[in-house]
């Protein structure tokens, strides 16, 4: 028997050397009890209670096939979202996907069906609306099928890892160069628009300042896209990487230079990435990616983002465009019901899908042309005279709309180019990739992960936040900042072996 005066032996050190602890161990039993307590009310609330409350609202909507299809889609998305929230694993990309579907293509269109009003008019026959809802349901099922196939395949080490290289991590020197780029590009962005004060006025003032700066022209927005992209994305990435370093490394928290650099990046992001001067979806990307980076292993934060995101999107988001215009151009929402703004503002994804189906019926599919235009977004129209416009813009012009800043959800983009087979295959592939990425992210932020410099631990939260923009569309508007983020991540990524040497 061991004496009380004997000292326990120290814990064994891993072969690849000691590391700062990433997160304290989880408490599965406490969450299991909480999960059982929350499961029934959460599922009932998302699947039954909220749809029933909406269905009881007064309105002139027709209770036809489209109405019942929309109800089925809302309940299906609510059940899948509840599954994501209650899951013992953090599924960032899948969780955000189902949150978007439940809000933008479930609850909001269902409120529109009940009230009998849509933010954008339906120009085609009502049968096209029924087709659109049915195709959204099929696309959701395809996404689930892709995720299911991904879960059946075990994660394996990369071929490079077997040959001696390690996981993707941020190269320290190149990360510092990224920070220098962030301060230089954001500083140029601020000076080009007239100083920091303009970033705390309105988006209308920002657009006017960009027009005066001369970087944009009436024929092409490539210049303004590059100015805004490089002025905001590197600053956000720098903040995310240094936030992760402070969260996961005790040594970094004790380093005054690291803390000061993080503080400088925070101030820079407050100027260029604040909710006043940026679109709501982009600020949502900033907020979600920062929360998931600051709390990489927190199940409570993951579930809170998904659960509170529903509340925020239904209650706050329709009113969050307060800073889109100046005080003279702002028109406050006047409604007697919390669901009325859902029928009159923002959430036009389903009706735009229906309008796009009508548009395609009149001219045919584009067979990859729209996606090619999105992939080659950086080519100016002066070089490519026949460059496709945004899908939402083209459909809006065909509809005769004065305001053509309309959504084109991912279902729409795939349908325009490739029809139903391309839409089903594309969403199945997206579900597969999302599920695989979620599993690799969980490994990257675990105690056995690559540590503070993990690129995937930053990329996955960023993509999760940006998913709202990609799903809402149009793609041509959304790929710019994503491409800049991918370019920055590629420039700083390094593959190092366990002993710290770069693999050849």
N, C-alpha and C positions, 0 to 999 in steps of 0.2 A: 504493500500500500504506500502511496506517495505521501511524504510528509507535507504538512501545511507550510513548512519553511522552504520547500524546494520551489525553484522558479521554473515556470513552464518554458519549454524550448521555443525559440523564435519560429515564426511561420516561414516555410520554405520560400525562397525567392525564385521567380521564374527564370528560365535559362537565358532569356533575352534581356534580363536586367530589370531593376525596379522601375516602377512608374508611379506617377501621382494617381491617387484613386479618382475615378471618374464620377461615380455616384454611389451612395450607400445602397446596400442590398434592399431589394423590394420586400414587401410584406404581403405575400399572396393570400394568407388567411383573412386578413382584415379586408382586403379588396373583395375576396370571395363572398364574405358576409354582406358587404355593402352592395356588391353587384346583384345578389339575390333580392335585396331590399329595393333596389332601383329598377330592376328589370321590368316588372309588371307595370308600374306607373309610367315608365319611359315609353315602353312599347304601346301601351294604351293611349298615351298622350300624342305620340307622333302618328300612329296608325289609325286611331279611332276618334279621340276627343277633338283634335284640331280640325280634321276633315269634317266632323259632324257640326262643329261650331260654324265653319264656313258654309256648309250646306244649308244651315238654318238662317243665313243672312237674307234680307229682302233683296230682290233683284228681278230682272226681266229675262234671265238666261233660260235657254231652251234645254229641257232635260231629255236630250236625245242620245244617240250612240256616242257622240263626242264627249258628252258630259260623263257618261259612265266609264268610258275609256280613261278619261282624265282622273276620275276617282280611283280607278284601279292603279294607274301610274303613281298617284300620290301615296296610296297605301303601300305599294311595293317599294318605292323609294324610302318611305318612312321606316319600313321594316328593315331594310338594308342599312339605313343610317343608324338605327337602334343597335343593330348587330355590330357595327363599327365602334360605337360608343362603349358597348358592354364587353367588347373583346378583351381578352387578357393580353393581346399583342397590340402594339401601336402601329396602325396602318395609316400612315400619313396621306399618301396619294389617294388610296382608295377611300379613306374617310372624307377627304375634301371633295372628291368626285361625287359621292352620294349626298353630301351636304348641298352641293350646287344643284344636283338634280332634284332633290326634295324641295328646295326653295324656289329655284327659277323655272323648273319644268314640272313641278308638282303642285305645291301649295298656291303659288301666285297664279298660274293658269287656271287652277280650279276655282279660285276666287273670281277670276275673270268670267269663267263659265257660269257661275252662279249670279253675279251682278249683271252680266250681259254687256260688259264693256271691256275693251282692250286698249292698251297704250298706242298700238299701231292698227290701222284698219285692216280687216280681212278683205282682200280684193277678189279672191276667187270663190268658187263654190264651197259650201260647208263640208262637202265630202273630202276636200283637200285637207281641211283641218282634222277630220277623222283619220285620214291617212298619216298625217304628221304625228299625231299622238300615238298611233299604232307603231310607226317606225321608231319613235323614241323608246317605246316599250321594248321593241325588238333589239334596239341598240343597247339598252341597259342589260338585257339578258345576255347579249353577246359579250359585253364587258365582264359580266359575272362568269361566263364560261371561260374566258381568257384567264381570269384570276384563279379559277378552279384548276385549270390546267397547270398554271404556274405553281400552285401549292402542291401538286402531285410530284413535281420534280425537285429532288434535293439540291440544295445549294452546294456547289463545288468550288474549290479553289481555282482561281484563274490559272491559265497555262503559264503566264509569266510568274505567278507565285510559285509554281512547281519548279520552275527553272532558276529560282533564287531571288527574284524581285519581290518586294513587299507590296502592301496596299497603297492606293493613291493618297499621298499626303502633300501638303503645301510646302514647297521649297522655301526655306526661311528668307533667303536673299530675294527671291522673286516675289515673295509676299510683301516684303518691304517696298519693292519697286511698284507693286500694285497700289500700295498706300500712297506712294508719291504720285502715281498717275491719278488716283482719286482726288487728292488735294489740287493737283494741277488742272484736271478736267473740270471739276466742280467749281474751282476758282474762276476759270475762264467762263464757264456757264453763268456764274453769278455776275461777273463784270460785264459780260455781253448783254445781259438783260437789264443792267442799270443798278446793280447793288442788291444787298440782302433784303432791303425793305420791300421790294416788289414781290418777293416770295411769300409775303404775309398779307397780300391784298385779295386777289381772286384769280381763278384760272383764266378768266376773260382777260385780265391784265397781263398775265403771263403770255397768252397767245398774241396779244397786241405787241408786247415787247419783243417776242420772237420775230414777228413780221417786220418790225422796225429794224431789227438787227441785221437783216439782209441775208440770213442763212437759208431762208425758205423762199420759194418762188410760187407763182400761180400754177405752174405746170408740174412741180415736183415738191414733195415734202421730205425728200431724203436728207437734205441738209439739216432741217429742224429735228428730224428723228435722231440723227447722229448726235446733235448738240444735246438734246434732252437725254438720250441714252447714256452717253459717256459722262454726262453731268450728274447722273443719278445712280447708275448701276455700280461702277467701281466703288463709290462711297459706301453703298449698302454692303457689298461683298467684304470690304475692309472691316466694317463694323461687325459683321457676322463672324469673321475669322477671329478677330480679337476678343469678341464676346465669348466664343467657345474656348479660347485660350485661358481667359480669366476664370471661366466656370470650371474647367477641368484640370487646371494646373495651379497648385499652391505656390510654386515658384514664380509663376507669372503674376499672381496677385501680390506678391512681395516685391515686384520689380516696379519702381516708380516710373521708369520710361514706358513700360507697357501700359500702365494705368493712365498715364498722361496721353499717350497716343490713342488709347481707346476713348478717352474724354474728348480729344480733338475730333475724332471721327464721329462721335455722337453729336457734337455741336454742328459739324458739317451736314450730317443727315437731317438734323432738325431744320436746317435751312432749305436744303434741296429736296428732301423727301417728306415734307410735312403734309398733312391732309388738306391744307388750304390751297397750295399751289399745284397739287397733283390730283389726278383722277381717283375716285374712290376705290376702284379695283386695284390700282397700283399701291395705294396706301395700305389696302388690305394685304397685299403681298408683303410689304415691309413689316407690318405688324405680325402676321402669321409666321413668317420666316424668323423674325427676331425672337418670338416666344418659343418656338420649337428649338431654336439654337440655344437659348438661355436655359431651357429646361429639357435637355435631350432625353432623359430617362424618366421623366415625370409622367406617370400614367394619369395623374389628376389633371395636369395641364392639358394633355392631349384630349381628354374627355371634356374638359371645360371649354376648349376652343370649339369643338364640334357642337356641344350642346348650346353654349351661349351664342355661337355663330348663327344658329337658327333664330334665336330671339332677336339678335341684333339686325339680321337681314330683314326680318318681318316688321320690326318696330322702328329701328333707327335708320336703316339704309335708305329708304325712300326720302328721308328728310336730310340726308347727309350731303346733298348737293348745294348746301347753303352758300358755299364759296365758289360755285361754278361761275356765277355772274357777280358783278358789282351790285351795290345797293339799289341802283336804278333799274337794273335788269332782273333782279331776283323776284320771283313770284312764289310766295309761300303756299304750301299745300293746305287747302281748306276742305276737310272731310269730316263726316260725322261718324265714320267707322274706321277702326284700325286696319280693316281689310280693303277699304276703298283705294288707298294709294297703290296697293298691289295691282289693281285693275287699271290704273291710269298712268303709272310711272314705271320706268326702268325695265320691268320684266316682260319683254316682248319676244322672248326666244321661241315659244311655241307658235305664235301667230306668224312670226317671220319665217319659220320653217314651212308653214302652210303656204305662205305667199311665194316662197322659193319653189315649192313643188309646182304651183301654178305657172311660175315664170319658166321653169324647165320644160313644162308641157308645151309651151309656145315656141321654144327655140332648141330644145335638146340639151343633152349633157355636154360638158366641156372636156371630158376625158383627160384630166390632169392639168389643164391650162391654168385654172385658178390656183391650184397648189403650187405650180411652177412659179407663178407670179409672187406667191408668198415666200417661197424658198429663195427667190432672187430679188428680195425686197430692196437690196442695196443698189440695184441697177437703176439709174435715173431714167426718167421717161424721155429725156433728150437723146439717150442712147438707144433705148428700146421704145420705139414709138407706139407699138401695139401692146405694151405692158398692161395686163389686166388690172382693173380697179378692184377695190374691196368688194367682196360678194354682197355685203349689206348695202353698199353704195349702189351697185349695179341694180339690185332688186328694187331699192328705193327710187332710183331714177325711172325704172320701168313702171313703178306704181304712181309716178307723178308727185312724189313727196318733195316738199321744199327742204325739209331737214332729212338728210340721208345718212346721218350717223346712227345707223340701225344695226342691231346685232345679227350675227350669222353664226349660230352655235355649231359646234364641231360636227354634229349630225348633218347640218346643212352643207358644210364645206365638203364632206365626203359624198353626200348625195349629189351635189351639183356636178362633181367630176365623174363619179363612178357608179351612181345609182345605188339600189338596195344592196347588191353583193359587196360593193366596195365599202359601203357604210357598215355593214355587219362585220366584214373582215377587219376593217380598220379599228373599230371599237373593241373587237376581240383581241387584237394585237395590243391595243392600248391597255386593256385590262391585264393582259399577261405581263407586259413590261412594268406596269404600276405595282402589281403584286410582287414581282421579283425585286424591284427596287425597294419596296417596303421591307422585305426580309433582309436585304443587304444593309439597309439603313439600321435596322435593329441590331445587326451584328456590329456595325461600325461604332455605335454609341454604347456598346456593352463594355464591361470591364476588360474584356480581351480584345477590344478594338484597337485601331492604330493610334489612338491618343488624341491630343489637342489639335493636331494638324490634319485630321481626316477631311478629305475633300468631300466625300459622300455625306458626311455629317452636316455639311453646309449646303451642298447641292440639293439634297432631298427636301429640306424645309423650304428652300427658295422655290423649287419647282412646285411644291405643295401650295404655297401661297399664290404662285403665278398660274396655277391651274384654273382659278376663277376667270382670268383673262383669256386663257386658251379656250376654255369651254364656251365662254360667252361669244368670242369672236368679234369681228372677222379676223382671220389669221394674218392677213397682210398688215393689219395694225399692231398685232401682238407679237410677231416674231422678232421685231427689231431689238427690243430690250433683252429678250431671251438669247438671241444670237450674241449680243455683246457680253452677257453673263457667261455663256459657254466659252467664248474666246478668252475671257479673263481667267476662267478656271483652267483652261488648257495651258495657258502661259505659265501658271504657277504650280501645276501639278508635277509631282516627282514620284517615281516608284523606287523605293529603297528596300533593300534586304533587311533581314532581322539584325544584322550587325552594323547597320547604318550605312553601308556602301551602296552606291547606285549600281543597279543591275545593268549588265551589258547585253 
